Amino acid sequence: MNNYKSYLEKQGYAVTTIESNQREIQHFCKWCKRQTTSPFEIDYKMCLRYIKQLTRKGNTKKTVNHKLGSIKTYFNYLVEEAFRSDNPIENTTIKGVKRTVNYNLLESDELEDLYYSFETDKYQEDYHKYTLKRAKVILGLIVYQGLNTTDLGNLKIEHLQLSKGKIYVPSAKRSNARELELKPWQIMEFMEYVNEVRPIIQDRIEDHSEQLFPTNARFNAIVYHIFKKLKKYNQKAENIKQIRASVITNWLGQYNLRKVQYLAGHRYISSTERYLQDDLENLHEIVNNFHPIS
């Protein structure tokens, strides 16, 4: 269990979360032993029996999902350490739990339209033109990489890897680090930004720090003005949270849950699961077959 604790610590889990996770795994291991199996060999069908027992103990659906999250994490650890070849309950959850419903999401083509509609050469005043070019680069990271305000504000020039066509997003208090692919047209925009636009902005505001997007105002203010402009192109565009939710939801239509968790920088798989839409039938029908609670 000490090795598992080290694994959780490397994943960035809080001390209290590690302790509760370990307690849940101890309960799970004891149950497996009583069933003459182990976490190393238990299959999906047997896991459902454990879930059924959890529901019979009077746990709420939310609590059961929380306990499942601990077990999923443990299975991921076993896979990483080559004790198992799969996580039998990776995409399993209890239906009926109230979760955030994302209204008014934008499709991928609508997101792309926002990017291409954003004008940068309309104004004659040079400095305004440069701030708009900076805004478009930022917008690209929002609509293609799903970055939030914290991610954008934490970026430094060293995180940009144009030769690899990627950008490194450092970890934050509530998110994991990840390396994300840039679109070819983003690379071209970034080259102009780094070589021409950024130095001019730095000189104007007298900020020669390593920040990728130097500013003499709060970063939220830049994002606010971007969305004020976007509303002229599409009234559905509300704020950066909505766009990020749209990006993540669209990813879920293309990739598996674990990859989307990485792309979004989510610490916990449950954070990614909240973006699953009700019409995605990759959730198992546990309620119908095994869940006694209506």
C-alpha positions as CSV (number, residue, x, y, z in Angstrom):
1,M,0.0,0.0,0.0
2,N,3.0,2.3,0.5
3,N,3.8,2.1,-3.2
4,Y,0.2,3.1,-4.0
5,K,0.4,6.0,-1.6
6,S,3.5,7.2,-3.5
7,Y,1.6,6.9,-6.7
8,L,-1.2,9.1,-5.4
9,E,1.3,11.6,-4.1
10,K,2.9,11.8,-7.6
11,Q,-0.6,12.4,-9.1
12,G,-0.9,15.4,-6.9
13,Y,-3.7,14.2,-4.6
14,A,-4.3,16.0,-1.3
15,V,-3.3,14.3,2.0
16,T,-6.9,13.8,3.1
17,T,-7.9,12.4,-0.4
18,I,-5.0,10.0,-0.2
19,E,-6.1,8.8,3.2
20,S,-9.8,8.3,2.2
21,N,-8.7,6.6,-1.0
22,Q,-6.5,4.1,0.9
23,R,-9.3,3.4,3.3
24,E,-11.7,2.6,0.5
25,I,-9.2,0.3,-1.2
26,Q,-8.6,-1.6,2.1
27,H,-12.4,-2.2,2.2
28,F,-12.4,-3.3,-1.4
29,C,-9.4,-5.7,-0.9
30,K,-11.1,-7.3,2.1
31,W,-14.3,-7.8,0.1
32,C,-12.3,-9.4,-2.7
33,K,-10.6,-11.8,-0.3
34,R,-14.0,-12.9,1.0
35,Q,-15.1,-13.6,-2.6
36,T,-11.9,-15.6,-3.2
37,T,-10.6,-13.1,-5.7
38,S,-8.2,-10.1,-5.6
39,P,-7.9,-6.7,-7.2
40,F,-5.3,-8.2,-9.6
41,E,-7.8,-10.7,-11.2
42,I,-11.3,-9.4,-10.5
43,D,-13.4,-9.0,-13.6
44,Y,-16.1,-6.6,-14.6
45,K,-19.0,-8.8,-13.6
46,M,-17.6,-9.4,-10.1
47,C,-17.0,-5.6,-9.8
48,L,-20.7,-5.1,-10.4
49,R,-21.4,-7.4,-7.5
50,Y,-19.3,-5.1,-5.3
51,I,-21.2,-2.1,-6.6
52,K,-24.5,-3.8,-5.8
53,Q,-23.4,-4.4,-2.2
54,L,-22.4,-0.7,-1.9
55,T,-25.9,0.4,-2.9
56,R,-27.5,-2.1,-0.4
57,K,-25.6,-0.5,2.4
58,G,-27.7,2.7,2.0
59,N,-25.0,4.8,0.3
60,T,-26.3,7.5,-2.0
61,K,-25.6,7.3,-5.7
62,K,-23.1,10.2,-5.3
63,T,-21.3,8.3,-2.5
64,V,-21.2,5.1,-4.5
65,N,-19.7,7.0,-7.5
66,H,-17.1,8.6,-5.1
67,K,-16.1,5.1,-3.9
68,L,-16.0,3.9,-7.5
69,G,-13.6,6.8,-8.2
70,S,-11.2,5.5,-5.6
71,I,-11.3,2.0,-7.0
72,K,-10.8,3.2,-10.6
73,T,-7.7,5.1,-9.5
74,Y,-6.4,2.0,-7.8
75,F,-7.0,-0.1,-11.0
76,N,-5.1,2.6,-13.0
77,Y,-2.2,2.2,-10.6
78,L,-2.3,-1.6,-11.0
79,V,-2.3,-1.2,-14.8
80,E,0.6,1.3,-14.7
81,E,2.6,-1.2,-12.5
82,A,1.8,-4.1,-14.9
83,F,-0.3,-6.0,-12.2
84,R,-3.3,-5.7,-14.5
85,S,-3.8,-5.3,-18.2
86,D,-7.0,-3.3,-17.9
87,N,-9.3,-1.2,-15.7
88,P,-12.5,-3.2,-15.7
89,I,-14.7,-0.2,-14.5
90,E,-13.0,2.7,-16.3
91,N,-16.2,3.9,-17.9
92,T,-18.6,2.7,-15.2
93,T,-20.7,5.0,-13.1
94,I,-24.1,5.1,-11.4
95,K,-26.8,6.8,-13.4
96,G,-29.1,9.3,-11.8
97,V,-26.6,11.4,-10.0
98,K,-27.3,15.1,-10.3
99,R,-24.4,16.6,-12.2
100,T,-23.7,19.9,-14.0
101,V,-25.7,20.1,-17.1
102,N,-24.0,22.1,-19.8
103,Y,-26.5,24.3,-21.7
104,N,-25.9,26.2,-24.9
105,L,-22.8,24.3,-25.9
106,L,-21.1,25.1,-29.2
107,E,-20.3,22.5,-31.8
108,S,-16.7,22.2,-33.1
109,D,-17.5,24.1,-36.3
110,E,-19.1,26.9,-34.4
111,L,-15.9,27.2,-32.2
112,E,-13.8,27.3,-35.4
113,D,-16.0,30.0,-36.8
114,L,-15.3,32.1,-33.7
115,Y,-11.6,31.9,-34.4
116,Y,-11.7,32.6,-38.1
117,S,-14.3,35.4,-37.6
118,F,-12.0,37.3,-35.2
119,E,-10.7,40.3,-37.1
120,T,-7.2,41.7,-36.3
121,D,-6.5,44.1,-39.2
122,K,-9.6,46.2,-39.1
123,Y,-8.1,49.0,-37.0
124,Q,-5.5,51.5,-38.2
125,E,-4.0,52.3,-34.8
126,D,-1.0,50.1,-34.6
127,Y,-1.0,49.2,-30.9
128,H,-4.6,48.2,-31.0
129,K,-3.9,46.0,-33.9
130,Y,-1.2,44.2,-31.9
131,T,-3.4,43.7,-28.9
132,L,-6.0,42.1,-31.2
133,K,-3.4,39.8,-32.7
134,R,-2.5,38.8,-29.1
135,A,-6.2,38.3,-28.4
136,K,-6.6,36.0,-31.4
137,V,-3.6,33.8,-30.3
138,I,-5.3,33.5,-26.9
139,L,-8.6,32.7,-28.5
140,G,-7.0,29.9,-30.4
141,L,-5.8,28.3,-27.2
142,I,-9.4,28.6,-25.8
143,V,-11.3,27.1,-28.7
144,Y,-8.7,24.4,-29.7
145,Q,-6.9,23.5,-26.5
146,G,-9.7,24.3,-24.1
147,L,-7.5,26.4,-21.8
148,N,-9.1,28.5,-19.0
149,T,-8.0,31.8,-17.6
150,T,-5.7,30.3,-15.0
151,D,-3.9,28.2,-17.7
152,L,-3.5,31.1,-19.9
153,G,-2.1,33.4,-17.2
154,N,0.4,30.8,-16.1
155,L,2.0,30.3,-19.6
156,K,5.6,31.4,-20.1
157,I,7.5,31.8,-23.3
158,E,9.5,28.6,-22.5
159,H,6.2,26.6,-22.6
160,L,5.8,27.2,-26.3
161,Q,7.3,24.5,-28.4
162,L,6.9,25.7,-31.9
163,S,9.4,23.3,-33.4
164,K,7.3,20.4,-32.1
165,G,4.0,22.1,-32.8
166,K,3.0,21.8,-29.2
167,I,2.5,23.9,-26.0
168,Y,3.1,22.7,-22.5
169,V,0.5,23.7,-20.0
170,P,1.9,23.7,-16.4
171,S,0.0,22.3,-13.5
172,A,-2.1,24.6,-11.3
173,K,-3.8,24.2,-8.0
174,R,-6.7,22.3,-9.5
175,S,-5.3,20.9,-12.7
176,N,-2.6,18.6,-14.0
177,A,0.2,19.6,-16.5
178,R,-0.2,18.4,-20.1
179,E,1.4,18.8,-23.5
180,L,-1.1,19.7,-26.2
181,E,-0.9,19.7,-30.0
182,L,-1.3,23.1,-31.8
183,K,-3.1,23.4,-35.1
184,P,-0.9,24.3,-38.1
185,W,-2.5,27.7,-38.4
186,Q,-2.0,28.4,-34.7
187,I,1.8,27.8,-35.2
188,M,1.8,30.5,-37.9
189,E,-0.1,32.9,-35.7
190,F,2.3,32.2,-32.8
191,M,5.4,32.8,-34.9
192,E,4.2,36.3,-35.8
193,Y,3.1,36.9,-32.2
194,V,6.5,35.8,-30.6
195,N,8.7,37.5,-33.2
196,E,6.8,40.8,-33.8
197,V,3.7,41.3,-31.6
198,R,4.9,40.3,-28.2
199,P,8.1,42.5,-28.2
200,I,6.0,45.6,-29.1
201,I,3.5,44.9,-26.4
202,Q,6.3,44.3,-23.9
203,D,8.0,47.7,-24.8
204,R,4.6,49.5,-24.6
205,I,3.7,48.3,-21.1
206,E,7.4,48.0,-19.9
207,D,7.0,44.4,-19.0
208,H,9.9,42.1,-20.2
209,S,9.0,39.1,-18.0
210,E,8.9,35.6,-19.3
211,Q,5.1,35.6,-19.4
212,L,3.8,34.4,-22.8
213,F,1.1,37.0,-22.6
214,P,2.4,40.1,-20.8
215,T,-0.2,42.5,-19.6
216,N,-0.5,45.5,-17.3
217,A,-4.1,44.5,-16.5
218,R,-5.8,41.5,-15.0
219,F,-5.9,38.6,-17.4
220,N,-9.6,38.3,-16.9
221,A,-10.0,41.8,-18.5
222,I,-8.4,40.6,-21.7
223,V,-10.7,37.5,-21.8
224,Y,-13.7,39.8,-21.1
225,H,-12.9,42.0,-24.1
226,I,-12.4,38.9,-26.3
227,F,-15.9,37.6,-25.5
228,K,-17.4,41.1,-25.9
229,K,-16.1,41.0,-29.5
230,L,-17.1,37.4,-30.1
231,K,-20.8,38.1,-29.3
232,K,-20.9,40.2,-32.4
233,Y,-20.1,37.1,-34.4
234,N,-22.2,34.6,-32.5
235,Q,-24.7,35.5,-29.7
236,K,-24.3,32.0,-28.3
237,A,-20.7,32.8,-27.2
238,E,-21.0,33.6,-23.5
239,N,-17.8,33.1,-21.6
240,I,-14.6,31.1,-21.3
241,K,-16.2,28.4,-19.1
242,Q,-18.9,27.8,-21.7
243,I,-16.3,27.5,-24.5
244,R,-14.1,25.1,-22.4
245,A,-17.1,23.0,-21.6
246,S,-17.9,22.9,-25.3
247,V,-14.4,21.8,-26.2
248,I,-14.3,19.1,-23.6
249,T,-17.7,17.8,-24.6
250,N,-16.6,17.7,-28.3
251,W,-13.5,15.8,-27.3
252,L,-15.6,13.2,-25.6
253,G,-17.2,12.5,-29.0
254,Q,-13.7,11.7,-30.4
255,Y,-11.6,10.2,-27.7
256,N,-11.9,7.9,-24.7
257,L,-12.5,9.2,-21.2
258,R,-8.9,8.8,-20.0
259,K,-7.5,10.8,-23.0
260,V,-10.0,13.6,-22.5
261,Q,-9.0,13.7,-18.8
262,Y,-5.4,14.3,-19.9
263,L,-6.3,16.9,-22.5
264,A,-8.5,18.8,-20.1
265,G,-5.9,18.6,-17.3
266,H,-8.4,17.2,-14.9
267,R,-7.0,15.7,-11.6
268,Y,-9.9,13.3,-11.2
269,I,-11.8,11.2,-13.8
270,S,-15.0,12.3,-12.1
271,S,-14.4,15.9,-13.3
272,T,-14.3,14.6,-16.9
273,E,-17.4,12.5,-16.4
274,R,-19.4,15.5,-15.6
275,Y,-19.2,16.6,-19.2
276,L,-20.7,13.3,-20.5
277,Q,-24.0,14.1,-22.2
278,D,-27.0,12.0,-21.4
279,D,-27.3,10.8,-25.0
280,L,-23.9,9.1,-24.8
281,E,-24.6,5.5,-24.1
282,N,-21.2,4.4,-23.1
283,L,-22.3,4.4,-19.4
284,H,-23.3,1.0,-18.2
285,E,-26.9,0.2,-17.4
286,I,-26.2,-0.4,-13.7
287,V,-29.4,1.2,-12.5
288,N,-31.6,-1.0,-14.6
289,N,-29.8,-4.3,-13.8
290,F,-28.2,-3.9,-10.4
291,H,-29.3,-0.7,-8.7
292,P,-32.2,-1.2,-6.3
293,I,-32.8,2.5,-5.8
294,S,-35.4,3.9,-8.2
